[in-house]
């Protein structure tokens, strides 16, 4: 399939801290988008240095979190809209 839309390199992803690890009665989520390859963006958690989410990476450990790609090959506008929908849903 050929995608003729402009700028279709964006990905929506989610990092999940399981409730068993967090000590809460619910999972903790971080939803994000990137125009890079997700692994380059994440850099095993080091891609978040200087951001609030990095505190969670240090506290719970990158390997203890679940990392899921929700959608890929989106335009930036599609990714931003989808990110908002997921955040509101969670």
C-alpha positions as CSV (number, residue, x, y, z in Angstrom):
1,X,0.0,0.0,0.0
2,X,1.3,3.4,-0.9
3,X,0.6,6.3,1.5
4,X,0.4,9.6,-0.4
5,X,-0.2,11.7,2.7
6,X,2.5,14.2,3.5
7,X,4.7,13.7,6.6
8,X,3.6,10.2,7.6
9,X,6.4,9.3,9.8
10,X,4.9,9.9,13.2
11,X,4.3,7.3,15.9
12,X,2.1,7.3,19.0
13,X,3.4,5.2,21.9
14,X,2.7,4.5,25.6
15,X,4.9,3.6,28.5
16,X,3.1,1.7,31.3
17,X,4.2,1.3,34.9
18,X,2.2,-1.7,36.3
19,X,0.2,-1.1,39.4
20,X,2.1,-3.9,41.1
21,X,5.3,-1.9,40.7
22,X,3.9,1.6,41.4
23,X,2.1,0.7,44.6
24,X,-1.1,2.4,43.3
25,X,-4.4,0.6,42.6
26,X,-4.0,1.5,38.9
27,X,-1.3,1.4,36.2
28,X,0.5,4.7,35.5
29,X,0.8,5.8,31.9
30,X,2.9,8.1,29.8
31,X,1.6,8.7,26.3
32,X,3.8,10.4,23.7
33,X,4.5,11.0,20.0
34,X,7.6,11.1,18.0
35,X,8.7,11.8,14.5
36,X,11.9,9.7,15.1
37,X,12.1,5.9,15.4
38,X,10.7,5.2,18.9
39,X,13.9,3.4,20.0
40,X,16.0,6.5,19.1
41,X,13.5,8.8,20.9
42,X,13.4,6.6,24.0
43,X,17.1,5.7,24.2
44,X,16.3,3.2,27.0
45,X,14.9,6.0,29.1
46,X,17.7,8.4,28.6
47,X,15.7,10.3,25.9
48,X,13.7,11.7,28.8
49,X,16.5,13.3,30.8
50,X,15.4,16.8,31.8
51,X,11.7,15.9,31.6
52,X,9.4,15.0,34.5
53,X,8.8,11.5,33.1
54,X,12.5,10.8,33.7
55,X,11.8,10.7,37.5
56,X,9.6,7.7,36.8
57,X,12.3,6.1,34.7
58,X,14.7,6.4,37.6
59,X,12.2,5.3,40.2
60,X,10.8,2.3,38.5
61,X,13.5,1.3,36.0
62,X,13.1,1.4,32.2
63,X,13.2,-2.4,32.0
64,X,10.3,-2.7,34.5
65,X,8.0,-0.6,32.3
66,X,6.0,-1.8,29.4
67,X,6.6,0.1,26.1
68,X,3.9,-0.2,23.4
69,X,3.6,1.3,19.9
70,X,-0.1,2.4,19.6
71,X,0.0,3.7,16.0
72,X,2.6,4.5,13.4
73,X,2.9,6.1,9.9
74,X,0.7,9.0,10.9
75,X,1.0,12.7,10.0
76,X,2.0,14.9,12.9
77,X,-1.5,16.3,13.1
78,X,-3.0,12.8,13.3
79,X,-0.5,11.8,15.9
80,X,-1.2,14.8,18.1
81,X,-4.9,14.3,17.9
82,X,-4.7,10.6,18.7
83,X,-2.4,11.3,21.6
84,X,-5.0,13.7,23.1
85,X,-7.7,11.1,22.6
86,X,-5.7,8.4,24.4
87,X,-4.7,10.7,27.3
88,X,-8.4,11.7,27.8
89,X,-9.4,8.0,27.7
90,X,-6.8,7.0,30.3
